[in-house]
Amino acid sequence: MKYIVAIIQPSRLEAVKESLSKVEVFRLTVSDVQGIGRQKGHTEVYRGHEYQVNLIRKVKLEIAVNEEFVEPTVEAIIKAARTGEEGKIGDGKIFILPLEEVLRIRTGERGSEAI
C-alpha cells in the first residue's frame, strides 16, 4: 500500500479528478493549501499599493492506493496536472510514501481491503 500526496494548481483539479476516475481511482481527499517553491511568489497591486505575495495557493490531493494502482494513479495525475507538453514551473509535485496500515472505522477491516 502507498500513500500518494500531490500538490497541484487549483485550476487543474477537475481535470485531475476526471483523469483519476478513468483509472478507477475514486477515493481521495482534497485540501486547499498554500506554499512556496520555485515560483517564489509574485507581486500584486491592491488599491494602488504594490505588495509581494509569497505563498501561492495550491490544492493538495491525498490518495491511499494498493500497489497495483500506484503507477496508473501517478500517470493520471501527471497527465492532467501538467501545463502543456513540457510543463511549467508551478505545475506541482507528487510524493509517494509507504503506508503501513489502514483501518476502516465502520467495519474494522484492515490493510488493502480497507482502501
N, C-alpha and C positions, 0 to 999 in steps of 0.2 A: 504494500500500500504506500502511496505517496500523497503528500500534501502540496498542491501547486498554488503558489501565490503569484498573481500577475498584477502589475501596475500599468495601467493603460490610459490613453486620453479619453476624457468623458465622451467626446463625440463619436468614438469608436465602439462604445458599449453595446449598442443594439446589433451592430454587425458581428461582434464577437459572440454574443448570445446566440444569434442565428447560426453562426459557424459551429459553435459547440453543439447545438441541437442536431446538426447534420451528422455528427459523430457519436450521437446518443449520450451526450453529457448534459443532463438537465438540472442537476443539483449543484448550486453554487451560492456563495454569499457575496454580496456586493456592498462596498462601503465607499463613501466619499472621503478622500484623504487629500492632504497637501504635502508637498515635499520640494526638495531642491536637488537638482542633479546637474547634468551638463548644460542645461538651458540657463541656469544661473539667474532666473527671473527675468523681468522686463520692466520698462518704465511706462507708467500711465499718467494721464492728466485728469485731474478731478477738480472742477470749479476753478480752473485756471492755475492750479498748483500741480507741479510735476512731482511724482513720488515713485520710489522703487518698490516693485512687488517681488519679494524674494521667494515666497512659497507659491508654487504652481499647483493648481487644482488638478487632481488625477482621480481615477477610480481604481479601487483595489478589489480584485476577484480572489476568492479563496475556494479551492475545489479539492475535495478528497476523492482520490480515484484508486482503483485496483491497478496492478502493474500493467495489464494489457491495454489500459486506457491512457497511460502516460503520454506516449508519443502522439497518438491521434489528438489528444487534448492540447498538447503544446503546439502541434502543427496548425490546429484550428485557430488558436489564439494568435499565432504569428501571422497567418494568412489574413485574418480580419483586422488586426490591430496595426499592421504596417501601413505607413502612408506611402502610396506609390509603389513602384517596382523595387527601388533601392531602400526605401525607408528614410526617415529623417530623425534628427536628434529630438528626443522627447516622445518617441513612439512608445517607450516603456521598457519594462524588464519582466522576466519570468524567473521565479525561484522554485526549485523542486527540492522538497525536503522529505526525509524518511518519516513515515507515520507509523509509530509503534503500535498503537491500539485505538480502536474506535468502538464506542458503545452506544447503541441506540437506547435511549432512556425508556421509551414506551414499551419495548418488547424484551429488553435485556440482551438482545443479540450483540455479539462481539465480532471484531475482525472484519474481513471482507464482506460478510453478509450484512453488516450494519451500514455499509456505504450504500 
